[in-house]
C-alpha cells in the first residue's frame, strides 16, 4: 500500500500519514508509557518508609493533587478484560471496601497534606457504578472531610461507567457528588461481537446514559472502543463507528485488543481463531483513523481522539498535555494520590503501588497500615528521560532549548547514542530534527511508542539484557 496523507479538517495540527510498510517494520512490542520508568521497573525493595518520605517531599512542594480510587467490583466478566477486578453480584461487598479505602485515605491525607487542592479526581475499576447510591455518597463525603476538593468548574472529576450498571438515580447521584466528566465503556455495538466477549450492551442503552449525562451537564464525555475482538471485520467495526459518531462523544479511545490468555485468565474464553487477522486488524485501524479525522476529531495519540474544542485537544495544541496512569490529562502539575487495591501513586521523584490481592489489601487496612508493596525512586536520569518521553508522546515534539533550560544539559550530547539509533527513523520519515526541535512526523505519530522506546534506558539490551524477553503488547 502506498503512503497516504490524511489531513484533519482543523488548523494547526500536522497531517497524519499511514505507511503500511513502516507500520510492519516498527510494529513490535513496547510499553504504553503511562509512566517512566514503567511499572515493570517497580521493585519490592521500595518500602512504605520510603513512600512516606516521598510524600513528605510532595507535601513540602505545595503542588495540587490528583486523587485516584480503584473500585474493583464487577457484576459481569468481560472476557477481554485485563484489569484487576472482583466478579460478584453481592453489592454488600462495596461498603466494607469503601470503609477501608477511607481508612487509607485518612493516612494518605495526613502524609500528603489535607489542605492541598484536589483539582483532579477519578474513580476507575472494575466498575465504579457497581457501588450503590449510599456507598457512593459515603465515599465522596469521606473525601470531602479528608481532602480539599475543588468545587469550581475548572475541576476534572471523572468516573468510568458501565452502562449496564446504571440505575435510575446513578447519573444524577454522580453529578450531585461533583463529577463533571464520564467515560462510557462500549467496546463494540455488534451483537455477535458482544456475545463473544460476554458484554451484551444494546446501542439504546449506551445512548440513554450518554443523553442523560448531557442533560445533567457532564462535559468531555468519552466512549471506549476496542478493535481486534472476536468476529470483528472491517465492515462490522465501520458500522459500529458510524453509530458512535452519530452519538458525537467529545472524546474517543480506540484500543487495540492484546490477546494474552497465558497472562489473563478471562481471555482463555476467547478462541484465537475467532480474532480478526493481522491484516484485517490493520485495516480496521486505518479505516477508523480516516473516518474519525474526516468527522472532525483530532488525533491526540496512543489510541485517543478528541473534538478540536475539547480540553485535551486544546492542551495538546498549547503544549500542556500530560500522561499518567489514567491516560492523557491536562493536569501536569499534580502529584497523584491513589487509593484502593493495586492503585499506583506518583510524586515528582517516585512511583508506588498497593497490593494487587484484595484480602491482603483489606488486612493491611484493618491493621491501620499502608498497603504499598513495590515502587521506584527516580534517578536524575529517570527524570530527564521521563520528560523527553512525555514531550514526544504528548506534544509530538521536543524543544532542545527547553531541555537545556530545564536540565542544564546539551540534548545531543546527553542522548548521543539514542540519536544514532534514531537515524533510521529519521531516514524513514518518522522523525525530523532541525537543530532546534526533534519533531515526530506524520508517519511517526502512530508509531510513537517505538520512538519513545529508544529513549527508554530499561529497554536497552546493553544496560538491561533481561529487557529483551520482557512482554509488552504490540505497538499497533
C-alpha positions in Angstrom: 0.0 0.0 0.0 1.3 3.4 -0.8 1.8 6.0 1.9 -1.3 8.3 2.2 -1.6 11.6 3.9 -4.8 12.2 6.0 -5.3 15.9 6.6 -7.5 16.8 9.5 -10.2 19.5 9.0 -9.0 21.7 11.8 -6.0 24.1 11.8 -2.5 24.0 13.4 -2.4 20.2 13.6 0.1 18.3 11.4 -1.4 15.8 8.9 -1.4 12.1 9.7 0.4 9.6 7.4 -0.4 5.9 7.0 2.5 3.9 5.6 1.9 0.2 5.9 5.5 -0.8 5.1 6.7 1.4 8.0 4.0 0.1 10.3 5.1 -3.5 9.6 8.7 -2.6 10.2 8.2 -0.9 13.5 5.1 -2.7 14.9 7.0 -4.5 17.6 6.2 -4.7 21.3 6.7 -1.9 23.8 5.3 0.0 26.8 2.4 2.4 26.7 4.4 4.9 28.8 1.7 5.8 31.3 4.8 6.2 33.5 8.5 6.3 33.1 10.1 4.2 34.5 7.3 1.8 33.6 5.6 -0.5 36.2 8.0 -3.3 35.2 10.7 -1.4 37.0 8.8 -1.2 40.3 10.6 -3.3 42.9 9.6 -4.7 46.3 12.7 -3.1 47.7 10.8 0.2 47.7 9.4 0.4 51.2 6.5 2.1 53.0 9.0 4.2 54.8 10.4 5.5 51.5 6.9 6.2 50.3 6.3 8.3 53.5 9.5 10.2 52.9 8.5 10.9 49.3 5.0 12.0 50.4 6.7 14.5 52.8 8.7 15.9 49.9 5.5 16.2 47.9 3.7 17.9 50.8 6.5 20.5 51.1 6.2 21.3 47.3 2.6 22.5 47.8 1.7 21.2 44.3 -2.0 20.4 43.7 -3.2 16.9 43.9 -4.9 14.3 41.7 -6.9 11.7 43.6 -7.5 8.2 42.1 -9.6 5.4 43.5 -9.6 1.8 42.3 -13.0 0.2 42.7 -12.5 -3.5 41.7 -16.0 -4.9 41.7 -17.8 -6.0 38.6 -21.2 -7.8 38.2 -20.2 -9.3 34.9 -17.0 -10.8 33.5 -15.9 -9.3 30.1 -13.7 -11.9 28.5 -11.2 -9.4 27.0 -10.5 -7.7 30.4 -7.0 -7.5 31.8 -7.9 -5.2 34.8 -7.6 -6.1 38.5 -11.2 -7.0 39.3 -13.5 -9.0 41.6 -16.6 -10.6 39.9 -19.6 -10.7 42.2 -23.3 -10.0 42.3 -23.1 -9.2 46.0 -23.5 -5.4 46.3 -23.0 -5.6 50.1 -19.3 -6.1 49.4 -19.0 -2.5 48.3 -19.5 -0.8 51.7 -16.8 -2.6 53.7 -14.3 -2.0 50.8 -15.2 1.7 50.8 -14.8 1.9 54.6 -11.2 0.5 54.2 -10.5 2.9 51.3 -11.4 5.8 53.6 -9.1 4.4 56.3 -6.3 4.5 53.7 -7.4 8.0 52.6 -7.1 9.3 56.2 -3.5 8.1 56.3 -2.7 9.5 52.8 -4.3 12.8 53.5 -2.1 13.3 56.6 1.0 12.3 54.7 0.4 14.5 51.6 -1.4 17.4 53.4 -5.2 17.8 53.8 -5.1 21.4 52.6 -3.7 20.9 49.2 -6.2 21.4 46.4 -7.5 18.3 44.7 -8.0 19.5 41.1 -8.5 16.1 39.6 -10.4 13.1 40.9 -11.1 9.8 39.2 -12.9 6.6 40.1 -11.8 3.6 38.0 -12.1 -0.1 38.2 -13.6 -2.6 37.9 -17.0 -0.9 37.7 -17.4 2.2 39.9 -21.1 2.2 39.2 -21.3 -1.2 40.9 -21.5 0.9 44.2 -25.0 1.6 45.5 -26.0 5.2 45.8 -25.5 5.4 49.6 -22.0 3.9 49.3 -21.0 6.4 46.6 -22.2 9.2 48.9 -20.3 7.8 51.8 -17.0 7.6 49.8 -17.3 11.2 48.4 -18.4 12.6 51.7 -15.3 11.0 53.3 -13.1 12.5 50.7 -14.6 15.9 51.3 -13.8 15.7 55.0 -10.2 14.5 54.4 -9.1 16.4 51.4 -9.6 19.9 50.0 -11.7 19.1 46.9 -12.0 21.7 44.2 -15.5 23.0 43.6 -15.2 25.4 40.7 -15.7 24.4 37.1 -12.0 24.0 36.4 -12.0 20.8 38.4 -11.7 17.5 36.5 -13.7 14.9 38.4 -14.3 11.8 36.2 -15.7 8.3 36.6 -15.7 5.2 34.4 -19.2 3.9 33.7 -20.5 0.6 32.5 -24.0 1.4 31.0 -25.2 -2.0 32.1 -24.6 -0.9 35.7 -26.5 2.4 35.7 -29.6 2.6 37.9 -32.4 5.2 37.6 -30.6 7.5 40.0 -27.0 6.7 39.2 -26.2 9.6 36.9 -27.9 12.2 39.0 -26.1 10.9 42.0 -22.7 11.2 40.3 -23.5 14.8 39.2 -24.6 15.7 42.8 -21.3 14.3 44.1 -19.3 16.7 41.9 -18.4 14.6 38.9 -18.3 16.5 35.7 -16.7 14.1 33.2 -17.5 10.5 32.4 -16.1 7.7 30.3 -18.5 5.0 28.9 -17.3 1.5 28.1 -18.8 0.4 24.8 -16.1 -1.7 23.0 -18.3 -2.7 20.1 -22.0 -2.4 19.2 -22.2 -5.5 17.1 -24.4 -8.2 18.8 -22.2 -11.1 17.6 -19.0 -9.5 19.0 -20.8 -8.5 22.2 -21.9 -12.1 22.8 -18.4 -13.4 22.1 -16.9 -11.2 24.8 -19.8 -11.6 27.2 -20.8 -7.9 27.1 -24.4 -7.6 25.9 -25.0 -3.8 25.7 -27.5 -2.6 23.1 -26.9 0.8 21.4 -30.0 2.2 23.0 -28.6 1.5 26.5 -25.4 3.4 25.7 -27.4 6.3 24.1 -29.7 6.6 27.1 -26.8 7.1 29.5 -25.0 9.5 27.2 -28.1 11.6 26.6 -28.9 11.7 30.4 -25.3 12.7 31.1 -25.5 15.6 28.6 -28.8 16.8 30.1 -27.2 16.8 33.6 -24.3 18.9 32.4 -21.5 16.4 32.2 -18.7 17.5 29.7 -15.9 15.8 27.9 -17.9 12.6 27.5 -15.6 9.8 26.4 -16.5 6.5 24.7 -14.2 3.4 24.8 -13.9 1.1 21.8 -11.7 -2.0 21.3 -10.6 -3.3 17.9 -9.3 -6.8 17.4 -12.1 -8.6 19.3 -13.6 -11.9 18.1 -15.7 -11.8 14.9 -14.9 -8.2 14.2 -14.4 -7.3 10.5 -13.5 -4.1 8.8 -17.2 -3.8 7.7 -18.7 -4.6 11.1 -16.4 -2.2 13.0 -17.1 0.6 10.5 -20.8 0.2 11.2 -20.1 0.5 15.0 -18.0 3.5 14.3 -20.8 5.3 12.4 -23.2 4.7 15.3 -20.6 6.1 17.7 -20.0 9.2 15.5 -23.8 9.8 15.5 -23.7 9.8 19.3 -21.0 12.6 19.0 -18.9 11.9 22.1 -16.3 14.6 22.9 -13.6 12.1 23.2 -12.9 8.6 21.9 -10.5 5.9 23.0 -9.9 3.2 20.4 -7.8 0.5 22.0 -6.1 -2.5 20.4 -7.1 -5.8 22.0 -4.0 -7.7 23.1 -4.8 -11.4 23.3 -2.6 -12.8 26.1 -4.6 -15.7 27.6 -1.4 -17.0 29.3 -1.4 -13.9 31.4 -5.1 -13.0 31.8 -7.3 -16.0 32.5 -10.6 -14.5 31.3 -9.1 -14.3 27.8 -8.9 -18.1 27.7 -12.7 -17.9 26.9 -11.8 -16.2 23.6 -10.8 -18.6 20.8 -7.8 -17.4 18.9 -9.3 -18.5 15.5 -12.2 -16.1 16.0 -10.0 -13.0 16.1 -9.5 -10.8 13.0 -6.3 -11.5 11.1 -3.4 -9.1 11.5 -4.2 -7.7 8.0 -7.9 -7.1 8.9 -6.9 -5.6 12.2 -4.7 -3.1 10.4 -7.5 -2.3 8.0 -9.9 -1.6 10.9 -7.4 0.8 12.4 -6.7 2.5 9.2 -10.4 3.0 8.4 -11.1 4.2 11.9 -8.4 6.9 11.9 -9.5 8.0 8.5 -13.2 8.2 9.5 -12.6 10.0 12.8 -10.4 12.6 11.2 -13.0 13.1 8.5 -15.6 13.5 11.2 -13.6 16.3 12.7 -11.8 14.6 15.6 -8.2 15.5 16.5 -5.7 12.6 16.8 -4.3 13.0 20.3 -2.1 10.0 20.1 -1.9 6.5 21.6 -5.5 5.5 20.6 -7.1 8.7 21.7 -9.2 11.2 19.7 -10.9 14.4 20.8 -13.0 17.2 19.2 -10.9 20.3 18.5 -12.6 22.3 21.3 -12.2 19.6 23.9 -9.7 20.4 26.7 -7.4 17.6 25.7 -7.1 18.9 22.1 -6.6 22.4 23.3 -3.9 21.3 25.8 -2.0 19.4 23.1 -2.0 22.4 20.8 -0.8 24.6 23.6 1.9 22.2 24.7 0.2 21.4 28.1 -0.8 17.8 27.6 0.4 15.3 30.1 0.2 11.5 30.5 -0.2 9.4 33.7 -1.8 6.1 34.8 -5.3 7.4 33.8 -4.1 8.2 30.3 -3.9 11.7 28.8 -4.7 14.6 31.1 -4.4 18.4 31.2 -3.2 18.4 34.8 0.6 18.0 34.6 1.1 20.0 37.8 -0.5 17.4 40.2 1.0 14.7 42.3 -1.1 11.6 42.3 -2.6 10.1 45.4 -4.0 6.6 44.6 -6.3 4.6 46.9 -7.5 1.0 46.8 -6.3 -2.3 45.8 -3.5 -2.2 43.1 -3.6 1.6 42.9 -0.5 3.4 41.8 0.5 6.8 43.2 3.1 9.3 41.9 5.2 12.2 43.1 7.9 14.1 41.2 10.5 11.6 42.3 8.7 8.3 42.9 6.0 5.8 42.0 4.4 3.4 44.5 1.8 0.7 44.2 -0.6 -1.0 46.5 -1.0 -4.8 46.9 -2.9 -6.4 44.0 -4.5 -9.0 46.3 -7.8 -7.8 47.8 -7.6 -9.9 51.0 -4.1 -8.7 51.6 -5.1 -5.1 51.0 -8.0 -5.5 53.4 -5.8 -7.0 56.1 -3.3 -4.1 55.8 -6.1 -1.5 56.1 -7.6 -3.4 59.1 -4.2 -3.2 60.7 -4.0 0.6 60.1 -1.1 0.2 57.7 -0.4 1.4 54.2 -0.6 -1.4 51.6 2.4 -0.3 49.5 4.3 -3.4 48.2 6.5 -2.0 45.5 7.7 1.1 43.8 10.7 3.0 42.4 12.5 6.2 43.2 13.5 8.2 40.1 17.2 8.9 39.5 18.1 12.2 37.7 18.4 10.2 34.5 14.9 8.8 35.0 13.5 12.3 35.4 15.3 13.5 32.3 14.1 10.6 30.2 10.5 10.9 31.6 10.4 14.5 30.5 11.7 13.6 27.0 9.2 10.7 26.6 6.4 12.9 27.9 7.1 15.6 25.4 7.2 13.2 22.5 4.1 11.1 23.4 2.0 14.2 24.3 3.2 17.1 22.1 4.9 15.1 19.3 7.9 17.4 19.6 10.8 18.3 21.8 12.5 21.7 22.2 16.2 21.4 22.7 16.4 24.9 24.2 13.7 24.0 26.8 15.6 20.8 27.6 18.8 22.7 28.2 17.0 25.2 30.4 15.4 22.5 32.5 18.3 20.2 33.0 21.4 22.2 32.1 22.4 19.6 29.7 23.0 19.5 25.9 20.4 17.3 24.4 22.5 15.9 21.6 25.4 15.2 23.9 23.3 13.5 26.6 21.5 11.3 24.1 24.3 10.8 21.5 23.8 7.0 21.5 20.0 7.3 21.2 20.2 9.8 18.3 22.4 7.3 16.4 19.7 4.7 16.9 17.1 7.2 15.8 18.8 7.9 12.5 17.0 5.1 10.7 13.7 6.6 11.9 14.8 10.0 10.6 15.6 8.4 7.2 12.3 6.6 7.2 10.4 9.8 7.8 9.2 9.1 11.3 11.2 12.0 12.8 12.7 15.2 11.8 15.5 17.1 13.5 16.4 20.6 12.6 18.8 21.6 15.3 16.2 23.4 17.5 13.5 20.7 17.6 13.0 16.9 17.4 9.7 16.6 15.8 7.5 13.5 15.2 6.4 13.5 11.6 3.0 12.3 10.3 4.2 8.8 9.7 5.6 8.6 13.2 2.6 9.5 15.2 1.0 6.1 15.1 4.4 4.6 16.0 5.2 6.9 18.9 5.7 4.0 21.3 8.6 2.8 19.1 10.2 6.2 19.1 9.8 6.6 22.9 11.3 3.2 23.4 14.6 4.4 22.0 14.9 6.8 25.0 13.9 4.1 27.5 17.1 3.0 29.2 15.4 0.0 30.7 14.5 -1.4 27.3 18.2 -1.3 26.3 19.8 -4.7 25.9 23.1 -3.1 26.7 22.1 -1.9 30.1 19.4 -4.5 30.9 19.9 -7.7 29.0 16.7 -9.2 30.6 14.7 -6.5 28.8 14.9 -8.4 25.6 12.5 -11.1 27.0 10.0 -8.7 28.7 6.4 -9.0 27.4 4.5 -5.9 26.3 1.6 -5.5 23.9 2.4 -4.8 20.2 2.5 -1.2 19.3 -0.4 -1.4 16.8 
